[in-house]
Amino acid sequence: MGRTPWTDAENDLIVADYFAMLRDELSGRPYSKAEHRRVLQPLLQGRSEGSIEYKHQNISAILKALGEEWIEGYKPAFNFQSSLVDAVARWLARNPDWSLRPPVRLPSASGLAEEASLWVGPPPTLSNAPEPKELEQMLHIARRFDVAERDARNRALGRAGEERVLEHERAALKSHGRNDLAAKIRWVSVEEGDGAGFDIASYTPGGEERLIEVKTTRGWERTPFHITRTPPETGHFRRNMIHSGEKEA
């Protein structure tokens, strides 16, 4: 029975059970994983406890890919059915007020202890893509969830990300002796609103205009998200990857 694909009904049951445990864990309430498995097992067409435990690990992997918290005792396992991603999506749709993390309360960029410069690297390539065994699952998650768009709804997080990049651009130009250009950088999304198609109007040290769209997420380095093509009439978008924050072990 362990090799039989899980049905949607079974996936819905185990996803609901996982979130019940996660709610207790994040709230500091004691709970028993073994007891949850024993209660759940008769409802899952005779699935073994090992099969149930592994499915919980699969759910952890999905939540990790979404940049969310997961149950510490269930190490993420990425070999899962795409139908399990759909079950997580259904649960979240039925529970729109669910939040796995506390609201973001970030200081302004000027109040950060670290320097204004960021680590800037080339666009992602196949060399740092997910492992082949993870790729199909990650692509399905990317199609089912737009993580950057979800996080963008958190205005505090989005604004902090844009301000962080704004300070980085100013510091980078000043380091090249271009204080004149640093003074001309515009925070377009704040000054003009979101209709411009980009967030920050900056410059290269040579004076060429550079239009930057900022995507901010609290996810790990492989968190999937969509980038749409909306080219402006002038200038060009920066395509580098900017990363700031703690990295997963």
C-alpha positions in Angstrom: 0.0 0.0 0.0 3.0 2.3 0.6 3.7 2.6 -3.1 0.1 3.4 -4.1 -0.2 7.2 -4.9 -1.8 9.2 -2.2 -5.3 10.4 -3.0 -6.4 14.1 -2.8 -8.5 13.2 0.3 -5.5 11.6 2.0 -3.3 14.5 1.2 -5.8 17.0 2.5 -6.0 15.0 5.8 -2.2 14.9 6.3 -1.7 18.5 5.4 -4.3 19.6 7.9 -2.7 17.4 10.5 0.8 18.9 9.7 -0.5 22.5 10.1 -2.1 21.5 13.4 1.2 20.3 14.8 3.0 23.3 13.3 0.6 25.7 15.0 1.3 24.0 18.3 5.1 24.1 17.7 5.1 27.8 16.9 2.9 28.6 19.8 5.1 26.6 22.3 2.4 24.1 23.1 3.5 20.5 23.7 2.3 17.8 21.2 3.1 14.3 20.3 4.1 13.4 16.7 3.6 9.7 17.4 0.1 10.4 18.8 -0.8 12.4 15.7 0.4 9.5 13.5 -1.7 7.0 15.4 -4.8 9.1 15.1 -4.3 9.8 11.5 -3.3 6.3 10.4 -6.9 4.7 10.4 -8.0 7.5 8.1 -5.3 6.9 5.5 -6.3 3.6 3.9 -3.8 1.6 6.0 -0.7 3.7 5.4 2.3 2.8 7.5 3.6 5.1 10.2 6.8 5.3 8.1 4.9 6.4 5.1 3.0 9.0 7.1 6.2 10.3 8.6 7.9 10.6 5.2 4.8 12.5 3.9 5.2 14.9 6.7 8.9 15.4 5.6 7.6 16.1 2.1 5.3 18.9 3.5 8.3 20.3 5.3 10.1 20.5 1.9 7.2 22.4 0.3 7.2 24.9 3.1 10.9 25.3 3.0 10.7 26.0 -0.7 8.1 28.7 0.1 10.4 30.3 2.6 8.2 29.3 5.5 8.8 27.6 8.9 8.5 23.8 9.1 8.3 21.3 11.9 11.8 20.8 13.2 11.4 17.1 13.7 10.5 16.5 10.0 13.6 17.1 7.9 12.5 18.3 4.4 12.4 15.5 1.8 12.0 16.8 -1.8 10.8 13.6 -3.5 7.1 14.3 -3.4 4.0 14.1 -5.6 2.9 17.4 -7.3 -0.6 16.6 -5.9 0.8 17.3 -2.4 1.7 20.8 -3.4 -1.9 21.2 -4.6 -3.1 20.0 -1.2 -0.9 22.6 0.6 -2.3 25.2 -1.8 -5.9 24.2 -1.0 -5.2 24.3 2.8 -3.7 27.8 2.5 -6.6 29.0 0.3 -9.1 27.8 3.0 -7.1 29.5 5.7 -6.2 32.9 4.3 -5.4 34.4 7.7 -2.8 31.7 8.5 0.7 33.2 9.1 3.7 31.0 9.8 5.9 33.9 10.8 5.4 37.0 12.9 4.8 40.3 11.1 8.0 41.9 9.7 9.3 44.8 11.8 12.5 45.9 10.1 14.5 49.0 10.8 15.1 51.5 8.0 18.3 50.9 5.9 19.9 53.9 7.6 19.4 52.1 11.0 21.0 48.8 10.0 24.2 47.9 11.7 25.7 46.3 8.6 27.2 48.3 5.7 25.0 49.6 2.9 26.7 47.4 0.3 25.2 44.1 -0.7 26.6 40.9 -2.1 25.9 41.1 -5.8 26.3 38.1 -8.0 25.5 37.0 -11.6 22.0 35.8 -12.6 21.4 32.2 -11.5 22.7 29.6 -13.9 22.5 25.8 -14.1 25.5 25.6 -11.8 23.4 26.7 -8.8 20.0 25.3 -9.9 18.3 22.8 -7.7 19.4 19.2 -7.9 17.7 17.3 -10.8 15.7 15.3 -8.2 14.3 18.5 -6.8 13.8 20.4 -10.1 10.4 19.1 -11.1 9.0 19.6 -7.6 10.4 23.2 -7.4 9.0 24.0 -10.8 5.6 22.8 -9.8 5.8 24.9 -6.6 6.8 28.0 -8.7 3.8 27.5 -10.9 1.4 27.0 -8.0 2.8 29.7 -5.7 4.3 33.1 -6.5 6.4 33.5 -3.4 7.7 37.0 -4.3 4.2 38.2 -5.0 2.9 36.8 -1.7 5.7 38.5 0.2 5.1 41.7 -1.7 1.8 41.9 0.0 3.7 42.5 3.2 4.4 46.2 2.8 7.0 46.3 5.5 9.0 43.6 3.9 8.7 45.1 0.4 9.6 48.6 1.5 12.6 47.3 3.5 13.9 45.5 0.5 13.6 48.5 -1.8 15.3 50.8 0.8 18.1 48.3 1.2 18.8 48.3 -2.5 18.5 52.1 -2.6 21.2 52.5 0.0 23.4 50.0 -1.8 23.1 51.8 -5.1 24.0 55.1 -3.4 27.0 53.6 -1.6 28.2 51.9 -4.8 28.2 55.1 -6.8 29.9 57.0 -4.0 32.6 54.4 -3.8 33.3 55.2 -7.5 33.5 58.9 -6.8 30.1 59.6 -8.4 28.4 61.5 -5.6 26.7 63.5 -8.3 24.9 60.4 -9.7 24.2 59.0 -6.2 22.3 62.2 -5.4 20.2 61.7 -8.5 18.9 58.2 -7.7 15.1 58.1 -7.4 12.9 55.8 -5.4 10.3 55.7 -8.1 7.8 53.4 -6.4 7.6 55.8 -3.5 7.8 59.1 -5.5 5.5 58.1 -8.4 3.7 54.9 -7.3 3.8 51.4 -8.8 2.8 52.2 -12.3 6.3 52.7 -13.7 7.2 49.0 -13.9 10.3 49.4 -11.8 11.1 50.6 -8.3 14.5 52.4 -8.4 16.1 54.6 -11.1 19.8 54.4 -10.6 23.0 54.7 -12.7 26.1 52.9 -13.7 29.4 54.6 -12.7 29.6 55.6 -16.3 26.3 57.5 -16.1 24.1 55.0 -17.9 20.6 54.9 -16.5 19.7 51.6 -14.7 16.1 50.7 -13.8 15.8 48.3 -11.0 12.8 46.1 -10.0 13.2 44.8 -6.5 11.8 41.4 -5.4 12.0 40.8 -1.7 11.3 37.4 0.0 12.4 35.8 3.2 12.8 32.5 1.5 15.9 30.4 1.1 18.3 30.7 -1.8 16.3 28.3 -4.0 12.9 29.8 -3.3 11.0 29.8 -6.6 9.4 33.0 -8.0 8.2 34.4 -11.3 9.8 37.4 -13.1 7.6 38.9 -15.8 9.0 40.8 -18.8 7.8 44.5 -18.8 10.6 46.4 -20.6 10.5 50.2 -20.1 10.9 52.5 -23.1 14.4 53.7 -21.9 17.2 52.4 -19.8 17.6 48.7 -18.9 16.7 46.4 -16.0 19.4 45.2 -13.8 19.5 41.4 -14.0 21.9 40.5 -11.2 20.9 38.6 -8.1 21.1 40.5 -4.9 21.1 38.5 -1.7 21.1 39.7 1.9 20.4 37.6 5.0 21.2 34.4 6.6 21.9 31.3 4.4 20.6 27.9 5.1 23.0 25.3 6.3 
